[in-house]
């Protein structure tokens, strides 16, 4: 790809937006009031706004390898803080996708250097659900299930944060676990029962409001 093409594409895009709405960029520059915080994978095949069908300004987006929410990652913790406490989003979405390279790498026993500590978070998910996963003989289905369970555990990590707990009490913020099925294009709601999955940890992670 000739990188100059990107700037040509940009010029075409500007002209197209102004043709539709001559105030488009004035509106865009005025500020943002997104309803959704979207935490997804960095995979180049998975574009957040496009798969959700939303316009710029409607979703605050954070992406990393395998849509992780580790409490030691200042980046994702800062994003959650800003989106929930300052932008006042009403929904937090963790969206994984089938055929995720990060999840696949975590299932293998290769030394991947700097990626090792990051992938260890996914291996921790496998450890928590080892019995269920090891009972799935079809490796492709086991892979898919780990993708789903990883989304579930990252949603729980979101719920553990003080900002989300406070927003849940104050305005009923909701957390969602989704999967983008890259093989069909469908967006799948895992319909995780968060009351059930967090019932045995709430007394440990609950942070009392001031």
C-alpha positions in Angstrom: 0.0 0.0 0.0 1.3 3.4 -0.9 1.0 5.5 2.2 0.2 8.6 0.1 -3.1 6.9 -0.7 -4.2 7.4 2.9 -4.1 11.2 2.4 -5.9 11.0 -0.8 -8.6 8.9 0.9 -8.8 11.5 3.6 -9.4 14.3 1.2 -12.1 12.2 -0.5 -13.7 11.5 2.9 -13.7 15.2 3.9 -15.4 16.2 0.7 -18.0 13.4 1.1 -18.9 14.5 4.7 -19.2 18.1 3.7 -21.4 17.2 0.8 -23.8 15.5 3.2 -23.5 18.1 6.0 -21.5 21.4 5.6 -21.4 21.7 9.4 -20.1 18.2 9.9 -16.7 19.2 11.3 -18.0 22.1 13.3 -20.3 19.6 15.1 -17.4 17.1 15.5 -15.2 19.8 17.0 -17.8 21.0 19.5 -17.2 18.0 21.8 -18.3 14.4 22.5 -21.1 12.8 24.4 -20.7 9.1 23.8 -23.2 6.6 25.3 -20.8 3.6 25.0 -17.4 2.7 26.1 -16.2 0.0 23.8 -13.2 -2.2 24.8 -12.2 -4.4 21.9 -9.4 -6.2 20.2 -6.7 -4.4 18.2 -7.2 -6.9 15.3 -7.1 -5.0 12.0 -10.2 -6.9 10.8 -12.4 -5.7 13.7 -13.4 -2.0 13.5 -15.5 -0.9 16.4 -17.7 1.9 14.8 -18.3 0.0 11.6 -19.4 -3.2 13.2 -21.8 -1.4 15.5 -23.0 1.0 12.8 -22.4 4.1 14.9 -21.1 7.5 13.9 -18.1 9.4 15.3 -18.8 10.8 18.8 -21.2 7.9 19.7 -18.6 5.5 21.1 -15.5 6.0 23.2 -13.1 3.2 22.0 -10.2 1.4 23.6 -8.5 -1.5 21.8 -5.7 -3.8 22.8 -4.6 -7.4 22.1 -7.4 -9.7 23.0 -9.6 -7.0 24.6 -8.1 -7.3 28.0 -8.9 -5.3 31.2 -6.0 -6.1 33.6 -6.0 -4.0 36.7 -2.3 -3.4 36.3 -2.7 -1.8 32.9 -2.7 2.0 33.5 -3.9 2.6 29.9 -7.2 0.7 30.1 -7.8 1.8 33.7 -7.4 5.4 32.6 -9.8 4.9 29.8 -12.5 3.4 32.1 -12.0 6.3 34.5 -12.3 9.0 31.9 -15.2 7.4 30.0 -17.3 6.5 33.1 -16.5 9.4 35.5 -16.1 12.2 33.1 -17.9 11.4 29.8 -20.6 9.6 31.8 -21.1 6.8 29.4 -24.1 4.6 30.2 -22.8 1.3 28.7 -19.5 -0.5 28.9 -19.0 -3.1 26.2 -16.2 -5.7 26.2 -16.2 -7.2 22.7 -14.1 -10.1 21.7 -14.0 -11.9 18.4 -13.7 -15.5 17.1 -10.3 -16.3 15.5 -8.6 -14.0 17.9 -4.8 -14.3 17.5 -4.1 -13.3 21.1 -6.3 -16.0 22.5 -4.9 -18.5 20.1 -1.3 -17.6 21.2 -2.3 -18.0 24.8 -3.5 -21.6 24.1 -0.1 -22.5 22.8 3.2 -23.0 24.7 5.5 -20.7 22.7 7.9 -18.1 24.1 6.7 -14.8 22.6 8.9 -12.5 24.5 7.3 -9.3 25.6 3.9 -10.7 24.9 4.3 -13.4 27.6 3.1 -11.3 30.6 0.1 -10.0 28.6 -0.9 -13.4 27.4 -0.6 -14.7 30.9 -3.8 -12.9 31.7 -5.6 -15.0 29.1 -3.9 -18.2 30.5 -5.3 -17.2 33.9 -8.8 -17.3 32.3 -8.0 -20.7 31.0 -6.9 -21.8 34.5 -10.1 -20.5 36.0 -12.2 -22.5 33.5 -9.9 -25.4 32.9 -12.4 -28.1 33.7 -15.0 -26.8 31.2 -12.4 -26.1 28.5 -10.6 -29.4 28.8 -13.9 -31.2 28.4 -14.3 -29.8 24.9 -12.5 -32.2 22.7 -12.9 -30.2 19.5 -10.0 -27.7 19.6 -11.8 -25.2 17.4 -14.8 -25.2 19.7 -12.5 -25.0 22.7 -10.8 -22.0 21.1 -14.2 -20.3 20.6 -15.2 -21.0 24.1 -12.0 -19.5 25.5 -12.7 -16.3 23.5 -16.2 -16.2 25.1 -14.9 -16.9 28.6 -12.2 -14.3 28.2 -14.9 -11.7 27.4 -16.8 -12.7 30.5 -13.7 -12.4 32.8 -12.8 -9.0 31.3 -16.3 -7.8 32.0 -15.9 -8.9 35.6 -12.7 -7.0 35.7 -14.6 -3.9 34.5 -17.2 -4.5 37.3 -14.4 -4.6 39.9 -13.4 -1.0 39.2 -14.5 1.7 41.7 -15.7 4.0 38.9 -18.1 1.4 37.4 -19.4 0.4 40.8 -20.2 4.0 41.7 -21.8 4.6 38.3 -23.9 1.5 38.7 -25.3 2.8 42.0 -25.8 6.4 40.8 -27.2 6.0 37.3 -27.5 2.3 36.5 -24.6 1.9 34.1 -24.6 -1.5 32.4 -21.8 -3.8 31.3 -22.1 -6.0 28.2 -20.1 -8.9 26.9 -20.2 -9.3 23.1 -18.6 -11.4 20.4 -18.0 -10.4 16.8 -18.3 -13.5 14.7 -15.6 -12.7 12.1 -16.8 -15.6 10.0 -20.3 -14.3 9.5 -20.1 -10.6 10.5 -22.7 -11.0 13.2 -22.5 -9.3 16.6 -23.5 -11.7 19.3 -24.6 -10.7 22.8 -23.3 -13.4 25.2 -26.2 -12.4 27.6 -23.9 -12.8 30.6 -25.9 -12.9 33.9 -23.6 -10.6 35.8 -25.6 -11.0 39.0 -24.8 -14.7 38.9 -21.2 -14.6 37.8 -20.3 -11.9 40.4 -22.4 -13.2 43.3 -19.5 -15.1 44.8 -17.0 -12.2 44.5 -19.1 -9.2 45.3 -18.2 -9.2 49.0 -14.5 -9.2 48.1 -14.5 -6.6 45.3 -17.3 -4.3 46.4 -16.1 -0.8 47.1 -18.3 1.2 49.4 -19.5 4.6 48.2 -18.5 7.6 50.2 
